Amino acid sequence: MGCLLACALLLAAAPALEEEIERATRLLESGAVAETKALLAELEALAPRDRQLRFLKAHVALREDERDRAIALFRELLSEDPALIRVRLDLARTLYEKGDLDAATYHFELALGADIPDPVRRNVQAYLDRMRHAETYLSLHIGVARDSNPSLAPRSNTIYLFGLPFELAPSAQPEPAWALVVNAVGKIALGADRRPYLVATFDTREYRDASLNHRFGQIGAGYSIPLERWRLGAEAGWHEAHFRKQNLAEGPWARMYAWGNVGGNVLLSPSLQRRWNDYPTYAYLSGTQDVAALDATVAALPSLAFIPGIAVGRTSAVDPVFGFRSVELRFGVRTELPPGLIVGARLASAESRYDAEDPLFQTTRRDRQRRFELEIVLRTFSVRGVVAPTLFFSRIRNDSNVSLYASERHLAGIGLTTRF
């Protein structure tokens, strides 16, 4: 009897609650922030988990210039229901106004998968163009991971030289190690029209055994030109790679690219890049690396995006034994799941064919690499709304007709990301 009475009271209160929420909405639209806040406090006592009430509270926070509070409320709502497109759009815009462009880009890209009016869609596309090409930003991922094979030791204990078998020493076998993994990409927009810019990329894996450390850095300057539906750009600079405590390779690089929206929910980015590689210690490896790539982001739903891509490459070397052609196909998916999980997975397959026969192995090398990557971002546990914890795993398997280069590697760890 008591249960039936409670249900009856709730049903009677529902229309009244809806009317009061509508009244609170009108008060907020009229600028009566204090009155809206007081009314919401009364209603929250009746329905503390009502989504519309929390949505209005987020907008009250925005009127009071409390962006962090509003962002937290928007993220809380999306963690419960990733399909709330109005919440995602308001979150993306608030993140943009705060200057958190990495996270804003993520949410605006997903918003393209929703059934939104054309003017709103064009506005989202304009935000994405501006953030990618005309704003200063920093994207950062940092973590600690267990690396199963940091030295890329071969899977087999036996390799063949001049047609004869040789057993590898135990020290040449895979030996796991912990690593600090850092990936950072930054850009500084310049000038009144924000067309010129500076850009930098930094990747590193630091191990207790410093002889395993790998670092890559790239800096440059560029210029982009906005068109009606596309943006064209060119950039160039200098790159360096360090491995085993020494400068492995260095040289200039140049890249041309385009970026545009096709069909409303598809973002395309074709590019051409060349690196000039000078190997101070291994001069026979010096040469050029050319890559033509086409990447896309397809927003299928407000909480689901597909990320396909293809890259065709040509690497030359002084010694043609180490020159090769390659083709890589990749396909990724990114989705959101309650309660506050952002799940991303990526598969890639690459084929490499070398230019000349290696006299040591008496064959022309051919490789096939398979790569799987998984990342789970725990948005609910973000730190002050700036970074969120992430779990990541990758598996790279390289098959080769030369047993020395047939390897397998797993990387599993935990870290922090700004993209959530």
N, C-alpha and C positions, 0 to 999 in steps of 0.2 A: 504493500500500500504506500509506504514511504517513498519507494523508488518511482512509482507511478506519479505521485504528487510532484516529485522533483522534476521528472520529465515534462510534466504539464507546465510547470513554472518556467522551465527553460524554453519551451516552445512559445509561450506567451511573451517571454522577454526578447526573443529573437527579432521580431519586427521592430520593437522599440529600440533595440541596440542598433539596428541598421539605420533607423531614422536619426539617432544621435550621432552616428558616424558621419552621416550626410551633413548634419548640422556642423560638426567639427570641421569637415572639409570646407564648407562655405566660410566658416570663421577664418580658417587659415588662408583661404584665397583672398579674403578681404583685408588680410594683414593683421588681424587680431590674434597675435601669437600668444600672448599671456592667457587670454580667454580660452583659446584652443588647447593650450597646455593643461589648464585646470580641468577642462571637460574630459580630456583624454585620461587624466589621472583618475577621475571618477569612473569612467568606462572600463579602464584597465582592471579595477577592482572586481568588476563583474565578469570580464572575459580577458584574463591576462595573456592568453596565447592567441588572441584574434589577430590574424595577419594584417587586416586593414588598419587596425589600431596601431600596430607596430610600424607599418608603412607611413602612417601620418606622423608618428613620433619621430621617424627619421627626417621627415621634411620640416618638422618643428626644429630639430637639431640644426638643419641647414640654415633656417631663418635666423638662428642664434649663433651662426658661424662656428658650429661644432661639427666640423666635417668628419673627424675621426669617429665620433659617436654615430653619425648618420651612416658612415661606411660600415661600421660594425653591425648596425641593425639591418642594412641591406644584405650584407653577407649572411647574416643569420637566416633571413627569409629565403635566400637562394639555396642555402644548405638544406632547407626543408623541402623546397620545390624549385628545382633548376629551371622550370618552364615559365617562371614569372617574368615575362619579357619587360614589363614596365619597371620592375625592380632592377633588372639587369641594366637597362638603359640609364636609369637614374644613378646606379652605382658606377657605371662606366664614366658618365659625365662628371660625377663628383671626384672620382679618382683622377681624371684628367685635370680638373681645376686644382686639385691638391698637388699635382706634379708627379703622381705615381703612374707614369705612362706605360710601363711594362704591363701592369695589371689592367689598366684601362684598355690597352690594345686587345688583350685576351677577351675581355667582356664585349667590346664592340664587334670583334670578329664573330663571336657566337651569336650576337644579336641579328646578324644578317640572315641567320637561318630561320627567323621568325616571320610570320605573316604580318608585316608592318606596312603602313602607307608609304607610297613612293617618296613624298617629301621627307619623311623620317629616315628612310633608307639612304637618300642622298646625303642627309645630314651625317649619318653614321659613316658613310664612305668618306665624307670630307674630314671628319675627325681622324679616321684611320690614315688618310693621306698626310694630314698635318703632323700626326705623331710620328709616322715613319720617316718623314723627309724634312720637316721644318721645325722640329722641336729638339731640345736637348734632353737626353735620357740616359739611363744606365740600367742594364739588365744584368742581374747577378745570381749565380748559382754556386753554392759552396757546400762541400760535404766531406765525410770521411767514409772510405770504402775499403772492402776487402777485395784485393786483386789476386786472382788465382794464378796468373802467369804474366807478371810485369815485364819479364825479359823476352816474351814471345818465343819461348823454347818450343821445339818441335814436339808433336805428339808421339812420334815413334822414337824408340831407342836406337834404331838402325838407320843410317843414311848411306847413300851410294855415291862414291867418287870414282870417276874413270871406270864405272861399271863394277866396282868392287865394294862389298859391304864393310861399313865401319860402325862399331858400337860407340855411342856417346858416353862420356864420363858421367857419373852421378851428379856432378856439379852443374851439368848442362840440362838437367831435368827441370820441369816447372816447379817453382817454389813460391807459395803464396806470400803476400805482404800487404800491410795496411798502407793506405795512401790518403793524402789530403788532396781533394779534387776541387779546382776552382775554374769557373768559366765566367768571364765578364765581357760584355759588349757595351760600348758607350759611344755617344755622339754629341757633338757640340754644334748647334746651329749658329750661323754668323750672319751679320748684315741685317739691314732693315727688312729685306724681302725674304730672309731666312733660306735663301737658295744655296749659298756656299756653306760648307760645314767641314768639321774635322771628325774623324772616326778612328776608333781603336778597338782591338780584340786581344784578349789575353786568355790563354788556356795553360793550365799547369797540373801536373801530378807530382807530388812531393812524397818520397818514401824515406824511411829511416836509413836505408842504404842509398846514399846520395848518387851512387853510380846508376841507379834506375830512374832518376828524375828526368822528366820530360817537360819542356816549356816551349810554348809558341806565342809569339807576340807579333802584332801587325798594327801599324799606324798609317794614316793617310789623310788626304784632303779630297773633297769632291764638290760637285756642283749639280743641282737637279733643276729641271724645267717642268713646271706643271702645265698639263694640257687639259682638255675638257674631261676626258675619262682616264687618261694615263698620265704618268709622270716618267720622264726620261732623265737618266743621270749617268755620270761618269766619275770615277774616283781612281786615285793612284797613291802609292806610298812605298813603304819599306817593310820587309818582314824578316824575322829571325827565328830559327828553331835551335834549341839546345837539348843535348842528350848526352848522358854519361859524363857530366861535368865539362863538356866542351861545346863550342859553337859548331853545330852540325851543318846548318845551311843558312844562307842569307841572300838577300837580293831585292830588287824592286818588284812591284806588282802593279797591275792596272786592271780595271773592271768597268764594263759598260752594262747598264741594266735598264729595265723598264718595270713599271708596276701599275696595275690597273684592275678595274672591276669589270667582270663580264657576267651578264645574266642576272645581276642583282645580288646573288649570294656566293659568287666565285671570285676570288682574288688570284690574279696571275702575276708571276714575276719571272720573266726570262732574263738570262744574264750570260755574258761572255767574260772570262777572266784569264789572264796570263800571269804566271809567276816566273821570274828568272831565278834559278837556283844555283848558287855558287857554294860548293862544298869545299871548304878550305883544307880539310884533312883527306877527303876522298874525292880528288879532282875528277876521277873517271865517272862520277855520278852527276857532275855539273851539267846543266842544260835548262830546258824550259818545261813548264807544265801549263797546258791549255785545257780549259774546262768550259763547255757549253751546257747550261742547266736550264730547266724549266720547272718551277715549283708552283704549287697551287694550294689554296685553302678553300674548301667547299663547306660552307655552313649549311648542314642538312636540317638541323633543328636548333631551337634556342639553347640546347644543352649538348649538341653533338656536331662535331666537325671532322671532315676527312682531309688528310694532308698528303696528296700524292706528289711524286716528283721523279724526274729523270735527269741524269748527268752523263755526258759523253766526254771522255778525256783523252788527251795525248801527251805523254811525258817522254821527252827526249833526253839522252845522256851522251856524254863523250864516248863511252863504251856502249855500243848498241845492245849488248847483252842486257843492259839495265833499262833500256827504253821500252815503253809498252803503250798499248791502247786499252782503254777501259770503257765499260758501260755499266751504269748503276741504275737500278729501278728501286724506288722506295715508296712505301705506303704507310701512312700513320692515321691514327684515330684518336680523338680527344673527346671525353664526355664527362658529365657531372652526375654523381649519384648521391642520394641522401645517405648519411647525414654529413654533408660538407666534404665529400671526396671528389677530387679532380683526377681522373685516370687518363693517362696517355700511353699509347703503345705504338711501336714503330717497327716495321719489318723492312729490311733492305737486302738486295742481292746484287753483287757486282761480279763481272767477268773481266779478267785482265789477260791479254795476250802479248807476250814479249817479242821483241824485234829479231833477236838472233839467238842461235844456239849457244848455250853455256858449255865451254869445253870441259869444265870440271864435272858437270853432270851429264854431258853428252846428250842433251836434249834442249829444246826450246821451251822455256817455262810458260805454263798456263795456270792461272789461279782462279778459284771461284770462292768468293767470300759471302757468308750469310751472317746477318746481324739482326738481333732482336733486342729491343729496348723497352723497358716498362718503367713508368714513373707514377707514383700515387702521392698527390699533394693533400695534406690534412688541413684544410682551410679552417676548420673549427678551432684548431690549436694555434692560430697565428699569434705572433709576438708583436703586440702593440699595433697590429694592422699593417706592419711594414714587411715582415717576412713570415713565411709559413713553413712548417717542417715538411719534408718530402722523403719518401722511400724510393730508391731507384735500384734497378737491376739491368744488366746488359750481358748478352752472350754473343761472342764473335767467334765464328768457326771459319778458318781458311783452309780450303782443300787445294792441293797443288800436286802436279805431276812430279815435282821435285820435293822429296820428303822433308828436306831441311826447312821448307817454308810452310809445311802443313802444321797448323797450330790451332789451339782452342783457348779461349780466355773468358772468364766470368768476372763481372764486377758487381758487387752488391753493397749498398751502403745507405746512410741517412744523411740528410743535409737540410739546407734552407734555400728557399727560392723567393723571388720578388714577383713571380708571375702567378697570381691567384685571384 
